[in-house]
Amino acid sequence: MIRTDILKSLAIAVALGGLSGCATVPPAPAAAPPPAMQYLYGSAEAAAASVQAYAALVAEAEGRAARRESAVLADGATLDAPRFADCGDKPLAALFDADETLILNGGYEYDQARRGGAFDSASWDRWEKTGTDKVVAVPGAAAALTALRAMGITPIVNSNRSAANAAESEAALAAAGLGTFRHGETLFLKGDADGKSAKDARRAAIAARWCVIAMAGDQLGDFSDLFAGDPAARRALAQSRAIAALWGRGWFVLPNPVYGAGVAGGWDEVFPVGQRWTDPGSKRKE
């Protein structure tokens, strides 16, 4: 899971007051959750998009399993010329990110939104340790994992949760109704394989043991660490001919407008000059 400081722009300014003229007052809670959180954790539309993604994954899985077709890029592959790991006679698996892919961390985000301020890694660590009974399954995830297991396809998790909290992450996945996962067997965490947060080394280690026929995540890094560059470059890569052919056919994306590399970009990156419009009836000037 990759975090960005999206809540800075949403926090209410700290009030200054008191007889001393310099005392600070904690920001008051916002009147409502940030729109991105309203969408991901509260909307029917986000639930529908997630169910749709998981239904597509299950529908695609049987054929890919029969063909023993890997979804993990092979060592040395590029996004322009993707090649895939060899399945051989390895057991079948499907690979998932955890946070905002299999489970929703609404409890943590509630606390973060009410407190305001930047992402706090210490607070997140406490959430991993104590919030195991507060996570819920992403809509469609539990049914999809049940269907995959019935096909003989083992769900495996590749997450950037801390390896030090492996037992708690196992408990969180189980509490969400997603079944049993074991660290080092079907659960791989930050630091496993190469000690880094990037996921390619873990994916390679998993693909060396399993025929991974599908992958699902909420960040492009859940599919390959090769997605790099500014927002425009990443967006172009995601739509390139070679990569576009993988969406819904081996790679499956879940919505996450709350945090991550997808929540980035300035005015010029998000709204290219040639695509802008200014209301001729408005008095506002560019």
Residue, then its C-alpha position, 0 to 999 in steps of 0.5 A: m500500500i502506497r500512501t500520499d498526503i491527500l488530507k493536508s488539502l482537506a484539513i481545516a486551518v488551525a485557529l490561533g488565539g488565547l491571551s498569549g496571542c500564540a496558542t494553537v487549537p487543534p483543527a475541528p473535525a470536518a463536517a463530512p468525510p472527504p469526497a474520496m472517502q465517501y466514494l470508496y467506503g460509502s458509495a454504491e458505485a464503488a461497491a458495484a465497481s469492485v463486484q464487477a472487477y471480481a466477477a471479471l476475475v473469476a470469469e477469466a480464471e477458469g480459462r487461464a488456469a486451463r491454459r496455464e497462462s501466467a499473469v506475472l511479468a518475467d524477469g527482464a520483461t518491459l511494459d512495451a514488450p511484456r513476457f510472462a513467467d513460465c508456469g510449468d507444472k506449478p500449482l495454480a494461484a491468483l495474486f492479490d494486494a491486501d489493503e483496498t483490494l481484499i480489505l477496506n481500512g475504513g476504521y483507520e481512514y475514519d480516524q485519519a479524517r477526523r484527526g486531519g494532518a499527514f499520513d502517520s506511519a506510527s498510527w498505521d502501525r498501531w492500526e495493523k496491530t489493533g484494528t484486525d476486527k475493524v476491517v471488512a472485505v472489499p465487495g465481491a472479494a470473499a465470493a471470488l476467493t471462495a470460487l477460486r478455491a473451488m477451482g483449485i486456485t490458491p489465493i495469495v496476498n502480496s502486501n506492503r503491510s509490515a512483516a513484523n505484524a504478520a500474525e495481525s494481518e493473518a487475523a485481519l484477513a480471516a476476520a474479513g471472511l477471506g479465509t486462512f493465509r500464512h506468512g511466507e506461504t500464502l501471505f507475503l509482506k513488506g521486506d520479504a524477499d529483498g527487504k524492500s517495499a517494491k513488489d517485483a522481487r516478491r512477485a518473482a519469488i511467488a511466481a517461482r513457486w506458483c502458476v499465478i494466473a491472475m493479479a488484482g490490486d488498487q495501485l499499478g505497483d500491484f502489477s509491476d514496479l515498472f510503472a514509473g514517471d509523472p501522472a501523464a506518463r503512467r496514464a499513457l503506459a496504462q493505455s498503451r497497446a501491450i498493457a491495455a490488452l492485460w486489463g480484465r485479461g489477467w490484471f484486474v484493478l480495484p478503485n481507490p481514490v483515497y491514496g496512492a500514486g494515482v492521487a497525484g498531479g498538478w493542474d497542468e498534468v490533470f488538465p492539459v492546456g489544450q483541453r481546458w474550457t472557461d465559461p464565457g459567462s464567468k468573470r473569472k480569468e485564467 
